[in-house]
Amino acid sequence: MHFEENLKLLISSRHLFLYIVTSEEERLEYTINKISTSMYVNQTYCWDFIDGYYNNPNYFAYAQRNPLRALELVEQIDSPTPKIFILKDFHLFINDISVVRKIKNLFKSLKNSNTYIIIIAPEIHISPLLKNVITVLEFPLPNVEEILFELQRLFAVLKINSNVSLQKLAVACKGMSIEVIRRSIAKLVFTPRYSSEILRLIAEEKKQFIQQTNLLEFYSVNHTLDDIGGLCCLKQWLKKRSYAFSKQAYNYGLPTPQGLLLVGIQGTGKSLTAKVIAKQWQLPLFRLDVGKVFGGVVGESEDNIRKIIRLSEDLAPCILWVDEIDKAFNRFSSNTDSGTTNRVLSTLLTWLSEKKQQVFVVATANNVLCLPTELLRKGRFDEIFFLDLPDFHERFKIFQIHLMKVRPLTWNNYNIKYLSELTENFSGAEIKQSIIEAMHNAFYEKRDFDNEDIINAITDIIPLAFTDYTAISSMQQWAKLGKVRLASR
């Protein structure tokens, strides 16, 4: 149900105490005033700790720095007309015993009145004694239509000219508050050069916003499918879904892709693939370090995973990259955390199965055998791909890609065929490292690196495949049984 409709319903059904979670006070106030007008609520009183009541001349500055008096005024204004009291940051005082008692008394005395109290706070912080008194709502961030309306207004008022589609810009601003969007667009007035790169500017603003949450990381991506050597089956899968998040796909009746699980040893291109998906589908990429989910305070971990889910849905459509998920949810590890890991996993599994928002989850794991079986069942992810060690043709392509980056004019002077033959059982990361090592050695001797330098570097590297053979062979067996799909063929 839309927020405005839900709030109207709660007021109409005599929910006297409402607790609305948001950091957008100004926008919420506007919404409440809009609703109160439509419901013929003639009076709205606003209070904050510093100014007291500030929007009514009869009670100007009343109850400054006194939350208890702010509640007492509710009782003192005895009028039959409907009225709404808006209390800002009241969560900071709601656990005080005198405030708790006053709220409970008001709950009894206001049952036959047309008075409603709305608490605005950025987080939920309610005394258990009030759980049957207060109803909690969450004020959602602006949707694409609201953002588009605001952008049209801003561009007209500020006389900004840009060749970027406002619809596309509105989608890029998804997950940001109206105030942050206004500040971002205002930069265009004072720095006109930004007009040509407005999408990059919005991406930078979003990156700063995400960093403040300390839960997700925003990644700027420049990698394309051409940066991946091999993995033709996976690349074809991605190409077919390049427009799956478009409006045309929605009108066609196509369900939104849910996610991918990429398994394989380190260095086979799992992280690179996550970045490539974001570039290929033109969606923002957010990385979740699973270690940040778990906290030391009781209930903190469960609260963190709920915040991450809510934040990623606010930012939709987007790619959520869950890196090395097997490190956090390992079925062979002995957990002594009183069930915290299981509760976090349960929340994540339910969301993966039930999510409706356009959040495409890319989870990476080094060993699929360590993952809980319930994470692997159909429905959690659209597909599970196994990224095996590259074969000869894939190694040839990987050498070509990396050499073209560092020697774009002379890369074909290197004997890539012979180097590819030498690097059997090498991962893509190990091939890249052999080139880097060859460059360091040659640079030290003040000359360009050649085939011999790369060959020497190759002989010094012990492929990880030799030390992780059991895991690789087990995943290859899974691929033969059809439990995972080969990314290469």
C-alpha positions as CSV (number, residue, x, y, z in Angstrom):
1,M,0.0,0.0,0.0
2,H,1.2,3.5,-0.8
3,F,2.5,5.4,2.3
4,E,-0.1,8.2,2.0
5,E,-3.0,5.7,1.8
6,N,-1.6,3.7,4.7
7,L,-1.2,6.8,6.9
8,K,-4.7,8.0,6.0
9,L,-6.1,4.5,7.0
10,L,-4.3,4.5,10.3
11,I,-5.6,8.0,11.2
12,S,-9.1,7.1,10.1
13,S,-9.0,3.9,12.2
14,R,-8.0,5.9,15.3
15,H,-4.3,5.0,15.7
16,L,-3.5,7.8,18.1
17,F,0.3,7.4,18.4
18,L,2.3,6.9,15.1
19,Y,6.1,6.6,14.9
20,I,7.4,7.3,11.5
21,V,11.0,6.4,10.7
22,T,12.8,8.8,8.3
23,S,15.6,11.3,8.0
24,E,13.6,13.5,5.6
25,E,11.7,15.6,8.0
26,E,10.8,18.4,5.6
27,R,9.4,16.0,3.0
28,L,7.4,14.1,5.6
29,E,6.0,17.3,7.0
30,Y,4.8,18.3,3.6
31,T,3.2,14.9,3.2
32,I,1.5,15.0,6.6
33,N,0.1,18.5,5.8
34,K,-1.2,17.3,2.5
35,I,-3.0,14.4,4.2
36,S,-4.3,16.6,7.0
37,T,-5.8,19.0,4.4
38,S,-7.5,16.2,2.5
39,M,-8.9,14.8,5.8
40,Y,-10.1,18.2,7.0
41,V,-7.7,18.3,9.9
42,N,-7.5,22.0,10.6
43,Q,-4.6,22.3,13.0
44,T,-1.1,20.8,12.9
45,Y,1.4,21.5,15.8
46,C,5.1,20.9,15.3
47,W,7.6,20.6,18.1
48,D,11.4,20.1,18.4
49,F,13.6,20.1,21.4
50,I,15.4,23.5,20.7
51,D,12.5,25.7,19.4
52,G,9.6,24.0,21.1
53,Y,6.3,24.5,19.2
54,Y,7.1,26.8,16.3
55,N,4.3,26.8,13.7
56,N,1.5,28.2,15.8
57,P,1.6,31.8,17.1
58,N,-0.5,30.9,20.2
59,Y,2.1,28.5,21.5
60,F,5.3,29.9,19.9
61,A,8.4,28.5,21.8
62,Y,6.2,26.6,24.2
63,A,7.9,23.5,25.8
64,Q,11.4,24.4,24.7
65,R,13.9,21.8,25.9
66,N,11.0,20.0,27.7
67,P,9.5,16.9,26.0
68,L,7.2,16.3,28.9
69,R,5.6,19.7,28.6
70,A,5.3,19.1,24.8
71,L,3.0,16.1,25.7
72,E,1.1,18.1,28.3
73,L,0.1,20.6,25.7
74,V,-1.8,17.9,23.9
75,E,-4.1,17.5,26.9
76,Q,-4.4,21.3,27.4
77,I,-5.7,22.1,23.9
78,D,-9.3,20.8,24.4
79,S,-11.0,21.5,21.1
80,P,-13.4,19.3,19.1
81,T,-11.6,20.0,15.8
82,P,-9.2,17.3,14.6
83,K,-5.5,18.1,15.2
84,I,-2.1,16.5,14.6
85,F,0.9,16.9,16.9
86,I,4.3,16.3,15.2
87,L,7.2,15.6,17.6
88,K,10.7,15.5,16.1
89,D,13.5,13.4,17.4
90,F,11.2,12.3,20.3
91,H,12.8,8.8,20.2
92,L,15.6,10.3,22.3
93,F,13.2,10.9,25.2
94,I,10.7,8.1,24.8
95,N,12.4,5.7,27.3
96,D,12.2,8.2,30.1
97,I,9.8,6.9,32.8
98,S,7.9,10.1,33.1
99,V,7.5,10.3,29.3
100,V,6.4,6.7,29.1
101,R,3.8,7.2,31.8
102,K,2.5,10.4,30.1
103,I,2.1,8.6,26.8
104,K,0.2,5.8,28.3
105,N,-2.1,8.2,30.1
106,L,-2.7,10.2,26.9
107,F,-3.5,6.9,25.1
108,K,-6.4,6.4,27.5
109,S,-7.6,10.0,27.6
110,L,-7.5,10.7,23.8
111,K,-9.5,7.7,22.8
112,N,-12.6,9.8,22.3
113,S,-10.9,12.8,20.7
114,N,-9.7,13.7,17.3
115,T,-6.1,14.1,18.3
116,Y,-3.2,12.3,16.8
117,I,0.5,12.3,17.8
118,I,3.1,11.6,15.2
119,I,6.8,11.0,16.3
120,I,9.4,11.6,13.6
121,A,12.7,9.8,14.1
122,P,15.6,8.5,12.0
123,E,15.6,5.1,13.8
124,I,13.4,2.9,15.8
125,H,14.0,3.3,19.5
126,I,10.8,2.5,21.5
127,S,10.4,1.4,25.1
128,P,8.9,-2.1,25.4
129,L,6.3,-0.6,27.7
130,L,4.8,1.2,24.7
131,K,4.7,-1.6,22.2
132,N,0.9,-1.8,22.4
133,V,0.5,2.0,22.2
134,I,2.6,3.1,19.3
135,T,2.3,2.1,15.6
136,V,5.5,2.2,13.6
137,L,5.7,3.2,9.9
138,E,8.6,3.7,7.6
139,F,8.6,6.7,5.3
140,P,10.0,5.5,2.0
141,L,12.6,7.4,0.0
142,P,11.2,9.1,-3.1
143,N,10.3,6.8,-6.0
144,V,11.3,7.5,-9.6
145,E,8.1,9.5,-10.4
146,E,8.6,11.8,-7.4
147,I,12.3,12.3,-8.3
148,L,11.3,13.0,-11.9
149,F,8.8,15.6,-10.8
150,E,11.4,17.3,-8.6
151,L,14.1,17.2,-11.3
152,Q,11.7,18.9,-13.8
153,R,11.0,21.6,-11.2
154,L,14.7,22.1,-10.4
155,F,15.8,22.2,-14.1
156,A,13.1,24.8,-14.8
157,V,13.8,27.0,-11.8
158,L,17.6,26.9,-12.1
159,K,17.5,27.1,-16.0
160,I,19.8,24.1,-16.4
161,N,20.4,22.8,-19.9
162,S,21.5,19.2,-20.3
163,N,21.2,16.6,-23.0
164,V,20.8,13.8,-20.4
165,S,17.3,12.2,-20.3
166,L,15.5,13.3,-17.1
167,Q,14.0,9.8,-16.8
168,K,17.4,8.3,-16.9
169,L,18.7,10.8,-14.4
170,A,15.7,10.1,-12.1
171,V,16.6,6.3,-12.1
172,A,20.2,7.2,-11.3
173,C,19.0,9.3,-8.3
174,K,17.0,6.4,-6.9
175,G,17.9,5.8,-3.3
176,M,18.8,9.4,-2.5
177,S,16.7,11.8,-0.5
178,I,15.1,14.9,-2.1
179,E,17.5,17.2,-0.2
180,V,20.6,15.3,-1.4
181,I,19.2,15.5,-5.0
182,R,18.7,19.2,-4.7
183,R,22.2,19.8,-3.5
184,S,23.6,17.7,-6.3
185,I,21.7,19.5,-9.0
186,A,22.6,22.9,-7.5
187,K,26.2,22.2,-8.3
188,L,25.3,22.5,-12.0
189,V,24.5,26.1,-11.5
190,F,27.9,27.0,-10.2
191,T,29.9,24.6,-12.2
192,P,28.3,24.4,-15.7
193,R,31.1,22.0,-16.9
194,Y,29.3,19.3,-14.9
195,S,26.3,19.5,-17.2
196,S,27.9,17.2,-19.7
197,E,28.8,14.6,-17.0
198,I,25.8,14.9,-14.7
199,L,25.4,11.1,-14.3
200,R,28.9,10.9,-13.1
201,L,28.2,13.7,-10.6
202,I,25.1,11.9,-9.3
203,A,27.2,8.6,-9.0
204,E,29.8,10.5,-6.8
205,E,27.0,11.9,-4.6
206,K,25.5,8.4,-4.2
207,K,28.9,7.0,-3.4
208,Q,29.3,9.5,-0.5
209,F,25.8,8.7,0.7
210,I,26.4,5.0,0.7
211,Q,29.8,5.4,2.5
212,Q,28.0,7.1,5.4
213,T,25.9,3.9,6.0
214,N,29.1,1.9,6.6
215,L,27.3,-1.2,5.3
216,L,27.6,-1.1,1.5
217,E,30.4,0.1,-0.8
218,F,29.6,1.8,-4.1
219,Y,31.8,0.6,-7.0
220,S,32.4,2.6,-10.1
221,V,32.8,0.1,-12.9
222,N,34.7,0.5,-16.3
223,H,35.1,-3.2,-17.2
224,T,33.2,-4.7,-20.1
225,L,32.6,-8.3,-21.3
226,D,35.7,-7.9,-23.5
227,D,37.8,-7.8,-20.4
228,I,36.9,-11.4,-19.6
229,G,38.8,-14.1,-21.3
230,G,36.6,-17.2,-21.9
231,L,33.5,-17.8,-19.9
232,C,31.5,-17.8,-23.1
233,C,28.4,-19.5,-21.6
234,L,28.2,-17.0,-18.7
235,K,28.8,-14.0,-21.1
236,Q,26.0,-15.3,-23.3
237,W,23.7,-15.6,-20.3
238,L,24.4,-12.0,-19.3
239,K,23.9,-10.7,-22.9
240,K,20.4,-12.2,-23.1
241,R,19.4,-10.4,-19.9
242,S,20.9,-7.0,-20.7
243,Y,17.5,-5.4,-21.0
244,A,15.6,-7.5,-18.5
245,F,15.3,-4.5,-16.1
246,S,13.7,-2.2,-18.8
247,K,10.1,-1.1,-19.0
248,Q,9.7,-3.0,-22.2
249,A,10.7,-6.2,-20.4
250,Y,8.1,-5.4,-17.7
251,N,5.4,-4.8,-20.3
252,Y,6.4,-8.1,-22.0
253,G,5.6,-9.8,-18.7
254,L,9.2,-10.9,-18.2
255,P,10.1,-11.6,-14.5
256,T,13.1,-9.6,-13.2
257,P,16.3,-11.7,-12.9
258,Q,17.0,-12.5,-9.2
259,G,20.7,-13.3,-9.0
260,L,23.7,-15.4,-9.7
261,L,26.0,-17.6,-7.5
262,L,29.5,-17.7,-8.9
263,V,31.8,-20.4,-7.5
264,G,35.4,-21.3,-8.3
265,I,38.8,-20.9,-6.8
266,Q,40.5,-17.5,-6.4
267,G,41.5,-15.7,-9.5
268,T,39.1,-17.2,-12.0
269,G,37.2,-13.9,-12.5
270,K,34.3,-14.0,-10.1
271,S,34.8,-10.4,-8.8
272,L,35.5,-9.2,-12.3
273,T,32.2,-10.7,-13.5
274,A,30.2,-8.9,-10.9
275,K,31.7,-5.6,-12.1
276,V,31.1,-6.5,-15.7
277,I,27.4,-7.3,-15.0
278,A,26.9,-3.8,-13.7
279,K,28.5,-2.3,-16.8
280,Q,26.7,-4.5,-19.2
281,W,23.3,-3.9,-17.7
282,Q,24.0,-0.2,-16.9
283,L,23.1,-0.6,-13.2
284,P,24.9,0.7,-10.1
285,L,27.0,-1.8,-8.2
286,F,27.1,-2.1,-4.5
287,R,29.4,-4.5,-2.7
288,L,28.5,-6.1,0.6
289,D,31.4,-7.2,2.8
290,V,29.6,-9.9,4.8
291,G,32.0,-9.3,7.7
292,K,30.3,-6.0,8.3
293,V,27.0,-7.7,8.9
294,F,28.1,-9.3,12.2
295,G,28.4,-7.1,15.3
296,G,29.2,-7.8,18.9
297,V,26.0,-6.4,20.4
298,V,23.1,-8.8,20.8
299,G,20.7,-8.3,17.9
300,E,23.0,-6.0,16.0
301,S,23.8,-8.6,13.3
302,E,20.1,-9.3,12.6
303,D,19.4,-5.5,12.5
304,N,22.4,-5.0,10.1
305,I,21.1,-7.5,7.6
306,R,17.6,-5.9,7.7
307,K,19.2,-2.5,7.1
308,I,21.2,-3.8,4.2
309,I,18.1,-5.4,2.6
310,R,16.1,-2.1,3.1
311,L,19.0,0.0,1.7
312,S,19.5,-2.2,-1.4
313,E,15.8,-2.1,-2.1
314,D,15.8,1.7,-1.8
315,L,18.6,1.8,-4.3
316,A,16.9,-0.5,-6.8
317,P,17.4,-1.2,-9.6
318,C,20.9,-2.2,-8.7
319,I,23.4,-5.0,-8.5
320,L,24.2,-6.2,-4.9
321,W,27.6,-8.0,-4.9
322,V,27.9,-10.3,-1.9
323,D,31.6,-11.1,-1.9
324,E,32.9,-14.5,-0.5
325,I,29.6,-15.6,1.0
326,D,31.1,-18.9,1.9
327,K,33.3,-17.2,4.5
328,A,30.3,-16.1,6.5
329,F,28.0,-19.1,6.0
330,N,30.1,-22.2,6.2
331,R,28.2,-25.3,7.1
332,F,31.3,-27.0,8.3
333,S,32.4,-24.3,10.8
334,S,31.4,-24.7,14.4
335,N,29.4,-21.6,15.3
336,T,29.4,-20.5,18.9
337,D,27.4,-17.3,18.4
338,S,24.1,-18.5,20.0
339,G,22.4,-18.9,16.6
340,T,23.2,-15.4,15.3
341,T,24.7,-16.7,12.0
342,N,21.6,-19.0,11.4
343,R,19.2,-16.1,12.1
344,V,21.1,-13.8,9.7
345,L,21.2,-16.6,7.0
346,S,17.4,-17.2,7.5
347,T,16.6,-13.5,6.9
348,L,18.8,-13.5,3.8
349,L,17.3,-16.7,2.4
350,T,13.8,-15.5,2.9
351,W,14.6,-12.2,1.1
352,L,16.3,-14.0,-1.8
353,S,13.2,-16.1,-2.3
354,E,10.6,-13.4,-1.8
355,K,12.1,-10.1,-2.9
356,K,10.1,-8.0,-5.3
357,Q,12.4,-5.1,-5.9
358,Q,14.8,-5.0,-8.8
359,V,17.9,-6.0,-6.8
360,F,20.1,-8.5,-8.7
361,V,22.3,-10.4,-6.2
362,V,25.7,-11.6,-7.4
363,A,27.2,-13.9,-4.7
364,T,30.7,-15.2,-5.0
365,A,32.2,-18.3,-3.3
366,N,35.5,-20.1,-3.5
367,N,34.1,-23.5,-2.5
368,V,30.5,-24.4,-3.1
369,L,30.8,-27.5,-0.9
370,C,31.1,-25.2,2.2
371,L,27.8,-23.5,1.5
372,P,24.6,-24.5,3.3
373,T,22.4,-26.6,1.0
374,E,19.4,-24.4,1.5
375,L,21.4,-21.5,-0.1
376,L,21.8,-23.7,-3.3
377,R,18.2,-24.7,-3.9
378,K,16.5,-23.4,-7.0
379,G,14.7,-20.1,-6.4
380,R,17.4,-18.4,-4.4
381,F,19.5,-17.7,-7.5
382,D,18.6,-17.9,-11.2
383,E,21.7,-19.9,-11.9
384,I,24.9,-21.2,-10.3
385,F,27.9,-21.0,-12.4
386,F,31.2,-22.8,-11.8
387,L,34.2,-20.8,-13.1
388,D,36.8,-23.5,-13.8
389,L,40.5,-22.9,-14.6
390,P,40.9,-21.5,-18.1
391,D,41.7,-23.9,-20.9
392,F,44.3,-23.2,-23.6
393,H,42.0,-21.0,-25.7
394,E,40.9,-19.0,-22.7
395,R,44.5,-18.6,-21.4
396,F,45.4,-17.3,-24.9
397,K,42.6,-14.7,-24.7
398,I,43.6,-13.7,-21.1
399,F,47.2,-13.2,-22.2
400,Q,46.0,-11.1,-25.1
401,I,43.7,-8.9,-23.0
402,H,46.4,-8.1,-20.4
403,L,49.2,-7.6,-22.9
404,M,47.0,-5.3,-25.0
405,K,46.4,-3.1,-21.9
406,V,50.1,-2.6,-21.1
407,R,51.5,-2.8,-24.7
408,P,48.7,-1.7,-27.0
409,L,51.0,-1.3,-30.0
410,T,53.4,-4.2,-29.6
411,W,51.3,-6.9,-27.8
412,N,51.4,-9.2,-30.9
413,N,55.2,-9.4,-30.7
414,Y,54.9,-11.8,-27.7
415,N,54.6,-15.5,-28.3
416,I,51.1,-15.8,-26.7
417,K,50.6,-19.3,-28.0
418,Y,53.7,-20.7,-26.2
419,L,52.9,-18.7,-23.0
420,S,49.4,-20.2,-23.0
421,E,50.9,-23.7,-23.3
422,L,53.2,-23.1,-20.4
423,T,50.5,-21.9,-18.0
424,E,48.3,-25.0,-17.7
425,N,46.4,-25.0,-14.4
426,F,47.0,-21.3,-14.0
427,S,44.1,-19.0,-13.1
428,G,43.5,-15.7,-14.8
429,A,44.9,-13.8,-11.8
430,E,48.1,-15.9,-11.9
431,I,48.5,-15.2,-15.6
432,K,48.1,-11.4,-15.0
433,Q,50.6,-11.6,-12.1
434,S,53.2,-13.4,-14.3
435,I,53.1,-10.4,-16.7
436,I,53.3,-7.9,-13.8
437,E,56.3,-9.7,-12.4
438,A,58.0,-9.8,-15.8
439,M,57.5,-6.0,-16.1
440,H,59.0,-5.4,-12.7
441,N,62.1,-7.4,-13.5
442,A,62.6,-5.7,-16.8
443,F,61.9,-2.2,-15.4
444,Y,64.6,-2.8,-12.8
445,E,67.1,-3.5,-15.5
446,K,65.9,-0.4,-17.5
447,R,64.6,-2.2,-20.6
448,D,61.3,-3.4,-22.0
449,F,60.1,-6.9,-20.9
450,D,60.0,-9.8,-23.4
451,N,58.9,-13.4,-23.7
452,E,61.8,-14.6,-21.7
453,D,60.9,-12.4,-18.7
454,I,57.3,-13.7,-18.7
455,I,58.6,-17.4,-19.0
456,N,60.9,-16.8,-16.0
457,A,58.0,-15.3,-14.0
458,I,55.8,-18.3,-14.9
459,T,58.3,-20.8,-13.6
460,D,58.4,-19.0,-10.2
461,I,54.6,-19.2,-9.7
462,I,53.1,-22.3,-8.1
463,P,49.5,-22.4,-9.3
464,L,46.8,-22.4,-6.6
465,A,45.2,-25.4,-8.4
466,F,48.0,-27.6,-7.0
467,T,47.2,-26.6,-3.4
468,D,43.4,-26.6,-3.8
469,Y,43.0,-29.6,-6.0
470,T,40.3,-31.4,-3.8
471,A,38.0,-28.4,-4.0
472,I,38.4,-28.0,-7.7
473,S,37.9,-31.6,-8.5
474,S,34.7,-31.7,-6.3
475,M,33.2,-28.7,-8.1
476,Q,34.1,-30.3,-11.5
477,Q,32.2,-33.3,-10.3
478,W,29.2,-31.1,-9.3
479,A,29.3,-29.6,-12.8
480,K,29.1,-33.1,-14.4
481,L,26.1,-34.0,-12.2
482,G,24.4,-30.8,-13.4
483,K,24.2,-29.2,-9.9
484,V,26.2,-26.2,-11.2
485,R,26.6,-24.8,-14.7
486,L,29.9,-24.4,-16.3
487,A,30.6,-20.8,-17.2
488,S,33.0,-21.7,-20.0
489,R,30.9,-24.1,-22.1
